[in-house]
């Protein structure tokens, strides 16, 4: 008659529920990750501080004095007193003309930390990818 072949039933793991759980977790992490990170992104130097090289482009210098007033100068030009909005517009315009232009922050030693952070936030809004911090030599 019929020749029956006996097959063993192999236990299979149903992975569809695991995939669903992983996708839900992925969505949760994607939504919450931007909410967790705060602050101003600053690229810290990897080595000791060195002056800009002679052949580098003149930097755009954004300054804040002890009273919290903002100034902007390009290279060796004179400091021009500006408001926060003007600073943001001028920096964005300078970066549109030359996206590789270095931007540095010059803060008075007596200025509050908050004033420097607010300046860096303005620069971030203007689209500055990285900011350098100006310092005086300890010998001076």
C-alpha positions as CSV (number, residue, x, y, z in Angstrom):
1,X,0.0,0.0,0.0
2,X,1.3,3.4,0.9
3,X,4.8,3.7,2.1
4,X,4.6,6.3,4.9
5,X,7.6,8.3,5.7
6,X,7.8,9.4,9.2
7,X,9.0,12.9,9.7
8,X,10.0,14.3,13.0
9,X,8.5,17.6,13.9
10,X,11.3,20.1,14.5
11,X,10.7,22.8,17.1
12,X,10.9,26.2,15.6
13,X,11.2,29.5,17.4
14,X,8.8,32.1,16.3
15,X,11.0,35.3,16.0
16,X,8.3,37.7,14.8
17,X,7.3,38.9,18.4
18,X,11.0,39.5,19.2
19,X,11.3,41.6,16.0
20,X,8.3,43.6,17.0
21,X,9.7,44.3,20.5
22,X,13.0,45.4,19.0
23,X,11.3,47.8,16.6
24,X,9.3,49.3,19.4
25,X,12.5,49.8,21.5
26,X,14.3,51.3,18.5
27,X,11.5,53.9,18.1
28,X,11.6,54.7,21.8
29,X,15.3,55.2,21.8
30,X,15.2,57.3,18.6
31,X,12.5,59.6,20.1
32,X,14.1,60.0,23.6
33,X,17.8,60.3,22.6
34,X,17.6,63.9,21.3
35,X,15.7,64.9,24.5
36,X,18.4,63.6,26.8
37,X,21.4,65.4,25.2
38,X,21.7,69.0,26.2
39,X,24.4,71.6,26.2
40,X,26.7,73.3,23.7
41,X,28.8,71.0,21.5
42,X,32.4,72.1,21.7
43,X,35.4,70.3,20.1
44,X,38.1,70.2,22.8
45,X,41.7,70.3,21.7
46,X,43.5,67.0,21.4
47,X,46.9,68.5,22.3
48,X,48.4,71.5,24.0
49,X,47.2,74.9,22.8
50,X,49.2,76.3,19.9
51,X,48.8,79.6,18.1
52,X,47.2,79.7,14.7
53,X,49.7,79.2,11.9
54,X,50.8,82.1,9.8
55,X,49.3,80.7,6.6
56,X,45.9,80.0,8.1
57,X,42.8,82.2,7.3
58,X,42.2,85.1,9.7
59,X,39.6,83.9,12.2
60,X,36.3,85.5,13.0
61,X,36.5,86.6,16.6
62,X,33.4,86.8,18.7
63,X,34.0,88.5,22.0
64,X,32.1,89.1,25.2
65,X,33.3,91.7,27.7
66,X,32.9,91.7,31.5
67,X,29.5,93.6,31.1
68,X,28.1,90.8,28.8
69,X,28.3,93.0,25.6
70,X,29.1,91.2,22.3
71,X,31.7,92.3,19.8
72,X,32.8,90.9,16.5
73,X,35.9,91.3,14.5
74,X,37.4,89.6,11.5
75,X,41.1,88.8,11.7
76,X,43.0,91.9,12.7
77,X,40.0,94.3,12.2
78,X,38.5,96.5,15.0
79,X,36.0,95.1,17.4
80,X,32.4,96.2,16.5
81,X,29.8,96.3,19.2
82,X,26.7,94.2,18.2
83,X,23.6,92.7,19.7
84,X,23.0,89.0,19.9
85,X,20.8,89.0,16.8
86,X,23.3,91.0,14.8
87,X,26.1,88.7,15.9
88,X,24.2,85.7,14.7
89,X,23.4,87.3,11.3
90,X,26.9,88.5,10.7
91,X,28.5,85.1,11.6
92,X,26.0,83.3,9.4
93,X,26.8,85.6,6.5
94,X,30.6,85.2,6.9
95,X,30.2,81.4,7.0
96,X,28.1,81.6,3.8
97,X,30.9,83.4,2.0
98,X,33.6,81.1,3.5
99,X,32.4,77.9,5.2
100,X,36.0,77.0,6.2
101,X,36.5,80.2,8.2
102,X,37.7,79.5,11.7
103,X,35.6,81.0,14.5
104,X,37.0,81.7,18.0
105,X,35.5,83.0,21.2
106,X,37.3,85.7,23.2
107,X,35.9,86.1,26.7
108,X,36.9,88.5,29.4
109,X,38.3,86.7,32.5
110,X,35.7,88.4,34.7
111,X,32.7,87.5,32.5
112,X,30.3,85.0,33.9
113,X,30.2,81.5,32.5
114,X,26.6,82.0,31.5
115,X,27.6,84.9,29.2
116,X,30.2,82.7,27.4
117,X,27.7,79.9,27.0
118,X,25.1,82.2,25.6
119,X,27.6,83.5,23.1
120,X,28.4,79.9,22.1
121,X,24.7,79.2,21.7
122,X,24.4,82.2,19.3
123,X,27.3,80.9,17.3
124,X,25.7,77.4,17.2
125,X,22.5,78.9,15.9
126,X,24.5,80.8,13.2
127,X,25.7,77.4,12.0
128,X,29.3,77.4,13.3
129,X,30.5,73.7,13.2
130,X,33.3,74.1,15.8
131,X,34.5,76.9,18.0
132,X,38.0,77.7,19.3
133,X,38.6,79.5,22.6
134,X,41.2,82.3,22.8
135,X,43.6,82.4,25.8
136,X,46.5,84.4,26.9
137,X,49.9,82.9,27.5
138,X,50.4,82.1,31.2
139,X,53.7,84.0,31.1
140,X,52.0,87.3,30.4
